[in-house]
């Protein structure tokens, strides 16, 4: 199309992608990049928070871990115990987060909020979420919870039963 020439020998048509012509595209790309980094920070915060909870769970149960290790519980079972706890914590958090998120989105949708963007006035805010997004986010949260439980679970399984029983 751009190879056709007019009477002056110049291209009759110029073809440009809308991404290059629209300043809004660049703004949307910057917002996408910022959103990615915010999500990354939230994942890091969740990972550290759950790891802290699991470390405290191990620390509070040192004597119990020592007792079950002393009666012959295999280290793998101790690891599994804490991984199941991490999984349960992640599952509970994901379900509660999903319920609260869908409730907030529903309330905002029913409120019919309007806002102004540049010269455009009265734009309707219509938030929504895709069910696949809920599923993916829930899986990510549960996976992070289990991953955050690995180090404390490994530490608990490697405790010396005698030292753990003496722990005050």
Secondary structure as GFF3:
##gff-version 3
##sequence-region A 1 168
A	DSSP	alpha_helix	18	21	.	.	.	ID=ss1
A	DSSP	alpha_helix	23	60	.	.	.	ID=ss2
A	DSSP	alpha_helix	62	70	.	.	.	ID=ss3
A	DSSP	alpha_helix	75	111	.	.	.	ID=ss4
A	DSSP	beta_strand	114	117	.	.	.	ID=ss5
A	DSSP	beta_strand	120	124	.	.	.	ID=ss6
A	DSSP	alpha_helix	131	157	.	.	.	ID=ss7
A	DSSP	alpha_helix	161	166	.	.	.	ID=ss8
###
